[in-house]
Amino acid sequence: MAADAPRAAVVEGSYSLFHADAFDWLAAAPVNSIEAVVTDPPYGLIEYTEEQLKKRKSGSGGVWRIPPSFDGHKRSPLPRFTVLKADDHQRLRDFFAKLAAGLIRVMVPGAHLFIATNPLVSYLVYEPLIQAGFEKRGEIIRLVQTLRGGDRPKNAEDEFPMVSVMPRSCWEPWGLFRKPCEGRVHENLRRWKTGGLRRISEKEPFRDVIESSVARNGERKIAPHPSLKPQHFLRQLCRAALPLGEGTILDPFMGSGSTVAAAVACGAKAVGIEANEEYFVMAAKAVGALATHRVNGEG
Ligand SMILES: C[S@@+](CC[C@H](N)C(=O)[O-])C[C@H]1O[C@@H](n2cnc3c(N)ncnc32)[C@H](O)[C@@H]1O
């Protein structure tokens, strides 16, 4: 790290967690030092501000809304991105332009970026990344039953019982980007250990549709973050992200540290950044337990 880089607050064997602003950390990190980025950013931007988190806690207005309950179960609030206005969209573009500039500097040539988004705003995330010089390499479709969309017109539900305003969302897009390679892919693999994606086996390539679910209760107990992503899914991304199984995976918006844990579970080195103190403390406790947590279909 450069001399003025934020200090690591937690350094364990193969991972470091920083309580810092992602942009400050990126500005201080050395050029060409990260082999992959797997991240789930605050893509509505406003949902993790102090004001919105207070509204979430008190249950009064704001971007966090309780989805309608159709089966008697209590729901957790979800951020609703339909409330974003034109100036929020511009802020979103500016945010991702700044992130793209910070990432492309620290990532090695050929390094991949997996970035979570949602069908409403993904174009606002992808364009700034491409403008900064990233190549779009595809999109990972995480098949997951969310509680977004599918509602009847508000205040006229009985009048239009057969109408939904939007489809019930059953997938989550993860943009897949690459910093351009130096020379051909095989040359880049030799020099930087990056440029491709790790196959599932010699016969089976990594695929872009992944069946998933919301994070299960066992993981939620370890890491009660409002946007917790499941280990089963993240481990597949982290494994694919390092084609030779060597290098460091960065999550600049680590929340509870789920990506760091997934990277550790795959045997990779990892760095996580989190600006919110409560979530940083959560991650410091959760990473070890999440990394060793047994998930469905894993031995
Ligand atoms: C969508 S959540 C990530 C949740 C994570 N995937 C998990 O499974 O726990 C985004 C996180 O980014 C953090 N964040 C927002 N702005 C940040 C910034 N400028 N620097 C670092 N972290 C930030 C938020 O506090 C939030 O915890």
The ligand as a MOL file (V3000), in Angstrom:
LIG
                    3D

  0  0  0     0  0            999 V3000
M  V30 BEGIN CTAB
M  V30 COUNTS 27 29 0 0 0
M  V30 BEGIN ATOM
M  V30 1 C -25.2200 -3.5410 -1.2370 0
M  V30 2 S -24.2480 -3.4510 0.1820 0 CHG=1
M  V30 3 C -23.1450 -4.8370 0.0830 0
M  V30 4 C -23.6380 -6.0130 0.8640 0
M  V30 5 C -22.7580 -7.2530 0.7080 0
M  V30 6 N -22.8680 -7.8060 -0.6250 0
M  V30 7 C -23.1140 -8.3500 1.7090 0
M  V30 8 O -23.4190 -9.4870 1.2760 0
M  V30 9 O -23.0740 -8.0820 2.9120 0 CHG=-1
M  V30 10 C -23.2020 -2.0740 -0.1690 0
M  V30 11 C -22.3120 -1.6540 1.0020 0
M  V30 12 O -21.4730 -0.5790 0.5670 0
M  V30 13 C -21.2360 0.2840 1.6770 0
M  V30 14 N -20.7980 1.5750 1.1330 0
M  V30 15 C -21.5450 2.5710 0.5850 0
M  V30 16 N -20.7500 3.5700 0.1450 0
M  V30 17 C -19.4700 3.1890 0.4080 0
M  V30 18 C -18.1900 3.7820 0.1670 0
M  V30 19 N -18.0710 4.9880 -0.4280 0
M  V30 20 N -17.0710 3.1070 0.5470 0
M  V30 21 C -17.1620 1.8860 1.1470 0
M  V30 22 N -18.3540 1.2840 1.4250 0
M  V30 23 C -19.4840 1.9230 1.0500 0
M  V30 24 C -22.5960 0.3080 2.3930 0
M  V30 25 O -22.4520 0.7070 3.7400 0
M  V30 26 C -23.0680 -1.1370 2.2270 0
M  V30 27 O -22.7320 -1.9250 3.3610 0
M  V30 END ATOM
M  V30 BEGIN BOND
M  V30 1 1 1 2
M  V30 2 1 2 3
M  V30 3 1 2 10
M  V30 4 1 3 4
M  V30 5 1 4 5
M  V30 6 1 5 6
M  V30 7 1 5 7
M  V30 8 2 7 8
M  V30 9 1 7 9
M  V30 10 1 10 11
M  V30 11 1 11 12
M  V30 12 1 11 26
M  V30 13 1 12 13
M  V30 14 1 13 14
M  V30 15 1 13 24
M  V30 16 1 14 15
M  V30 17 1 14 23
M  V30 18 2 15 16
M  V30 19 1 16 17
M  V30 20 1 17 18
M  V30 21 2 17 23
M  V30 22 1 18 19
M  V30 23 2 18 20
M  V30 24 1 20 21
M  V30 25 2 21 22
M  V30 26 1 22 23
M  V30 27 1 24 25
M  V30 28 1 24 26
M  V30 29 1 26 27
M  V30 END BOND
M  V30 END CTAB
M  END
